[in-house]
Amino acid sequence: MSTLANRLLRRSLFQRTTRRLIKFFDTVLPDWIFTPAYKALFSFYSLAINLLYLRFLVISIVTGNKYKTKKILTIFHVMPYSLVGWRGLESTYDAVHSVLAQNIPGSLVECGVARGGSAALMGVIMDDAPDRTLWLFDSYEGLPEPGVADFCDGATGSHIRPLPKGSCLGTYEAVEDLLFSKLRLSRDHVFMVKGWFQDSLPSYSGKIGDISVLRIDADWYDSVRCCFEALYDHVVPRGFVIIDDYGTCFGARKYVDEFLASRKLAVSLVPDGRGGVYFQKPLTSRP
């Protein structure tokens, strides 16, 4: 395992203790007690994290950092719909803002939409650039089953609980309501594509054209492979590739490492601070 992967998978004492306690109670308590208790505590934890994020808003206002203030307010608005956390959302915000500010051409693409938080963030930022399009690919049925390549010592990653088929579900209707009813994004510039990646991506890759930001939140080896095989060559030089699960899903990391090695891409994988990484496509890339 690489030094970067070890660093990404390292958890604080609090996180390690929490994981052990959850696994212990998951073992000793009947599912009808544990599952609702876990969901309630997770909801409370998420709400607390979201509210704590506002402390950065105070700092940005006091220091007069207008960019940071706008970023925090935008992210806070979409956080209730995201499974990514504020660090991952900030990386996505910075990537999209960067391609817009530098006029790096291409569409924004997300593979793995879940409840739509990251998609909403990208769409809101893109509202300032009506010439851009946002493509959102998802089964809208949750995750597929992991494959053999996703397991290491019987686990698929550093998840608190296993991710069975159907996990991370965001329905088409719920995401559609978020993007077009709540946020009032333009249907002329945001396209939702329902289907498994192996079916949808090859059919749409030619329609998308150039890509400036490719955000992959696909968890499993085969799913990440589909995204890279269909879309990476459409990413423009200096465009951003974000792999949300590099540090948390063994299969995602395994495929990305294999892909970069096979293409001889000497890129710097930049951690987002919560398990994901991103890199900018080199100016020259060997096919």
C-alpha positions as CSV (number, residue, x, y, z in Angstrom):
1,M,0.0,0.0,0.0
2,S,1.4,3.4,-0.9
3,T,2.3,6.1,1.6
4,L,-0.5,8.3,0.4
5,A,-3.0,5.5,0.8
6,N,-1.8,4.8,4.3
7,R,-2.2,8.4,5.2
8,L,-5.7,8.6,3.7
9,L,-6.8,5.5,5.6
10,R,-5.4,6.7,8.9
11,R,-8.1,7.7,11.4
12,S,-8.0,9.8,14.5
13,L,-8.3,8.1,17.9
14,F,-11.9,9.3,18.1
15,Q,-12.8,7.8,14.7
16,R,-11.1,4.5,15.5
17,T,-12.8,4.3,18.9
18,T,-16.2,5.1,17.3
19,R,-15.7,2.5,14.6
20,R,-14.9,-0.2,17.2
21,L,-17.9,0.7,19.3
22,I,-20.2,0.7,16.3
23,K,-18.9,-2.7,15.2
24,F,-19.3,-4.1,18.8
25,F,-22.9,-2.9,19.1
26,D,-23.7,-4.1,15.6
27,T,-22.6,-7.6,16.7
28,V,-24.4,-7.7,20.1
29,L,-27.6,-5.9,19.4
30,P,-30.4,-7.2,17.2
31,D,-30.8,-5.5,13.9
32,W,-34.2,-4.0,14.7
33,I,-32.6,-2.1,17.6
34,F,-29.2,-1.3,16.1
35,T,-30.3,0.0,12.7
36,P,-32.7,2.7,13.8
37,A,-30.3,3.8,16.6
38,Y,-27.4,3.9,14.1
39,K,-29.5,6.0,11.6
40,A,-30.6,8.4,14.3
41,L,-27.1,8.9,15.7
42,F,-25.6,9.3,12.2
43,S,-28.2,12.0,11.4
44,F,-27.4,13.8,14.6
45,Y,-23.6,13.5,13.8
46,S,-24.2,14.9,10.3
47,L,-26.2,17.8,11.6
48,A,-23.5,18.6,14.2
49,I,-20.8,18.6,11.6
50,N,-22.8,20.8,9.3
51,L,-23.3,23.4,12.0
52,L,-19.7,23.3,13.2
53,Y,-18.7,24.1,9.6
54,L,-20.1,27.6,10.1
55,R,-17.2,28.4,12.4
56,F,-15.1,28.9,9.2
57,L,-17.7,31.4,8.0
58,V,-17.0,33.6,11.0
59,I,-13.3,33.5,10.4
60,S,-13.7,34.3,6.7
61,I,-15.9,37.3,7.5
62,V,-13.6,38.6,10.1
63,T,-10.5,38.3,7.8
64,G,-12.4,39.7,4.9
65,N,-11.9,36.7,2.6
66,K,-14.8,37.1,0.2
67,Y,-14.0,34.0,-1.8
68,K,-14.0,31.8,1.3
69,T,-17.2,33.4,2.6
70,K,-19.0,32.7,-0.7
71,K,-17.7,29.2,-0.8
72,I,-18.7,28.4,2.7
73,L,-22.2,29.8,2.3
74,T,-22.7,27.8,-1.0
75,I,-21.4,24.6,0.5
76,F,-23.5,24.9,3.7
77,H,-26.6,25.3,1.5
78,V,-26.0,21.9,-0.2
79,M,-24.5,19.9,2.7
80,P,-27.8,18.4,3.9
81,Y,-27.9,16.6,0.5
82,S,-24.3,15.3,0.5
83,L,-22.6,12.2,1.8
84,V,-19.2,13.7,1.0
85,G,-18.6,16.1,3.9
86,W,-17.3,19.7,3.8
87,R,-13.7,18.8,2.9
88,G,-14.8,16.9,-0.2
89,L,-17.2,19.6,-1.2
90,E,-14.6,22.3,-0.8
91,S,-12.3,20.4,-3.2
92,T,-15.1,20.2,-5.7
93,Y,-15.9,23.9,-5.3
94,D,-12.3,24.9,-5.8
95,A,-11.9,22.7,-8.9
96,V,-15.0,24.0,-10.6
97,H,-14.1,27.6,-9.7
98,S,-10.6,27.1,-11.0
99,V,-11.7,25.9,-14.5
100,L,-14.2,28.8,-14.8
101,A,-11.7,31.4,-13.6
102,Q,-9.0,30.1,-16.0
103,N,-11.5,29.5,-18.8
104,I,-10.5,25.8,-19.1
105,P,-13.0,24.5,-21.6
106,G,-15.3,21.6,-21.1
107,S,-18.4,20.2,-19.4
108,L,-18.7,19.2,-15.7
109,V,-19.4,15.5,-15.2
110,E,-20.2,13.6,-12.1
111,C,-20.4,9.8,-12.0
112,G,-22.1,8.7,-8.8
113,V,-24.6,11.3,-7.8
114,A,-26.2,9.7,-4.7
115,R,-28.5,12.3,-3.0
116,G,-27.2,15.1,-5.3
117,G,-25.2,17.3,-2.9
118,S,-22.0,17.5,-5.1
119,A,-24.1,17.8,-8.2
120,A,-26.0,20.7,-6.7
121,L,-22.8,22.4,-5.7
122,M,-21.4,22.1,-9.2
123,G,-24.6,23.3,-10.7
124,V,-24.9,26.4,-8.5
125,I,-21.3,27.4,-9.3
126,M,-21.9,26.8,-13.0
127,D,-24.9,29.1,-13.0
128,D,-22.3,31.9,-13.5
129,A,-21.2,30.3,-16.7
130,P,-24.3,29.5,-18.8
131,D,-22.1,28.2,-21.7
132,R,-21.2,25.1,-19.5
133,T,-23.1,21.9,-19.2
134,L,-23.4,19.5,-16.2
135,W,-23.8,15.8,-16.8
136,L,-24.9,13.5,-14.0
137,F,-24.6,9.8,-14.3
138,D,-26.0,7.4,-11.7
139,S,-28.1,4.2,-11.5
140,Y,-30.4,6.1,-9.1
141,E,-30.8,2.7,-7.5
142,G,-27.8,2.8,-5.2
143,L,-24.6,1.0,-5.4
144,P,-24.2,-2.3,-7.3
145,E,-22.6,-5.3,-5.6
146,P,-18.9,-5.1,-5.1
147,G,-16.7,-7.4,-7.1
148,V,-13.7,-9.6,-6.2
149,A,-11.3,-6.8,-6.9
150,D,-12.9,-4.7,-4.2
151,F,-12.0,-6.9,-1.3
152,C,-8.9,-6.9,0.9
153,D,-8.9,-9.2,4.0
154,G,-12.6,-9.6,3.7
155,A,-13.5,-5.9,3.7
156,T,-14.1,-3.4,0.8
157,G,-12.7,-0.4,2.6
158,S,-12.7,1.7,5.7
159,H,-16.4,2.0,6.0
160,I,-18.1,2.0,9.4
161,R,-20.6,-0.5,8.1
162,P,-20.6,-2.6,4.9
163,L,-22.0,-1.1,1.7
164,P,-24.4,-3.7,0.3
165,K,-26.2,-3.4,-3.0
166,G,-28.5,-0.3,-2.9
167,S,-26.3,1.7,-0.5
168,C,-25.8,5.5,-1.1
169,L,-29.2,5.7,-2.7
170,G,-30.5,8.9,-4.2
171,T,-33.6,8.4,-6.3
172,Y,-33.9,10.2,-9.7
173,E,-37.0,12.0,-8.5
174,A,-35.4,13.3,-5.3
175,V,-32.3,14.6,-7.1
176,E,-34.4,16.1,-9.9
177,D,-36.5,17.9,-7.3
178,L,-33.3,19.2,-5.6
179,L,-31.7,20.5,-8.8
180,F,-34.7,21.9,-10.7
181,S,-37.3,22.7,-8.0
182,K,-35.4,23.7,-4.9
183,L,-32.3,25.2,-6.7
184,R,-34.0,26.2,-10.0
185,L,-31.1,25.1,-12.2
186,S,-31.7,25.2,-15.9
187,R,-32.7,21.9,-17.5
188,D,-31.1,23.3,-20.7
189,H,-27.7,22.9,-19.1
190,V,-28.0,20.1,-16.6
191,F,-28.6,16.5,-17.8
192,M,-29.4,13.5,-15.6
193,V,-28.7,10.1,-17.1
194,K,-30.1,7.1,-15.4
195,G,-28.4,3.7,-15.8
196,W,-25.5,1.5,-14.8
197,F,-22.1,3.0,-16.0
198,Q,-21.3,0.1,-18.3
199,D,-24.4,0.9,-20.2
200,S,-24.7,4.7,-20.1
201,L,-21.2,6.0,-20.3
202,P,-20.1,4.5,-23.6
203,S,-23.3,5.8,-25.2
204,Y,-23.0,9.4,-23.9
205,S,-19.2,10.0,-23.9
206,G,-19.3,11.3,-27.5
207,K,-22.3,13.6,-26.7
208,I,-20.5,15.2,-23.7
209,G,-17.5,16.4,-25.7
210,D,-14.6,18.0,-23.7
211,I,-14.6,17.6,-19.9
212,S,-13.1,20.2,-17.6
213,V,-14.0,18.5,-14.3
214,L,-14.6,14.8,-13.9
215,R,-15.9,13.8,-10.5
216,I,-15.9,10.1,-9.8
217,D,-17.8,8.8,-6.7
218,A,-18.2,5.2,-7.8
219,D,-16.7,3.2,-4.9
220,W,-16.0,-0.1,-6.7
221,Y,-13.2,-1.2,-9.0
222,D,-15.4,-2.0,-12.0
223,S,-17.5,1.1,-11.6
224,V,-14.4,3.4,-11.4
225,R,-12.9,1.5,-14.4
226,C,-16.0,2.2,-16.5
227,C,-15.7,5.9,-15.7
228,F,-12.0,6.1,-16.6
229,E,-12.3,4.0,-19.8
230,A,-15.2,6.0,-21.1
231,L,-14.4,9.5,-20.0
232,Y,-10.8,10.2,-19.1
233,D,-9.6,10.8,-22.7
234,H,-12.3,13.5,-22.9
235,V,-10.8,15.4,-20.0
236,V,-8.9,18.4,-21.4
237,P,-5.3,19.3,-20.3
238,R,-5.3,21.0,-16.9
239,G,-8.8,19.6,-16.3
240,F,-9.5,18.1,-12.9
241,V,-10.2,14.5,-12.1
242,I,-11.6,13.9,-8.6
243,I,-11.8,10.4,-7.1
244,D,-13.9,10.6,-4.1
245,D,-13.3,7.1,-2.8
246,Y,-9.6,6.7,-3.3
247,G,-8.8,6.6,0.4
248,T,-11.8,4.7,1.6
249,C,-12.6,2.0,-1.0
250,F,-9.9,-0.5,-1.8
251,G,-11.3,-1.2,-5.3
252,A,-11.3,2.4,-6.3
253,R,-7.8,3.0,-5.2
254,K,-6.6,-0.2,-6.9
255,Y,-8.0,0.7,-10.2
256,V,-6.8,4.3,-10.1
257,D,-3.2,3.1,-9.3
258,E,-3.3,0.6,-12.1
259,F,-4.7,3.2,-14.6
260,L,-2.0,5.8,-13.7
261,A,0.7,3.2,-14.0
262,S,-0.6,1.9,-17.3
263,R,-0.7,5.4,-18.8
264,K,2.6,6.3,-17.2
265,L,1.0,9.4,-15.7
266,A,3.3,11.0,-13.1
267,V,0.5,13.1,-11.5
268,S,0.3,14.4,-8.0
269,L,-2.7,13.0,-6.1
270,V,-3.8,15.8,-3.8
271,P,-5.8,14.6,-0.7
272,D,-9.0,16.4,0.0
273,G,-8.7,15.8,3.8
274,R,-11.4,13.2,4.1
275,G,-10.4,10.3,1.9
276,G,-10.7,11.6,-1.7
277,V,-8.0,12.8,-4.0
278,Y,-7.8,14.9,-7.1
279,F,-5.3,15.7,-9.9
280,Q,-5.0,17.9,-12.9
281,K,-4.6,16.2,-16.3
282,P,-1.1,16.8,-17.6
283,L,-0.6,18.9,-20.7
284,T,0.7,15.8,-22.5
285,S,-0.9,12.4,-21.8
286,R,0.2,9.1,-23.3
287,P,-2.8,7.1,-24.5
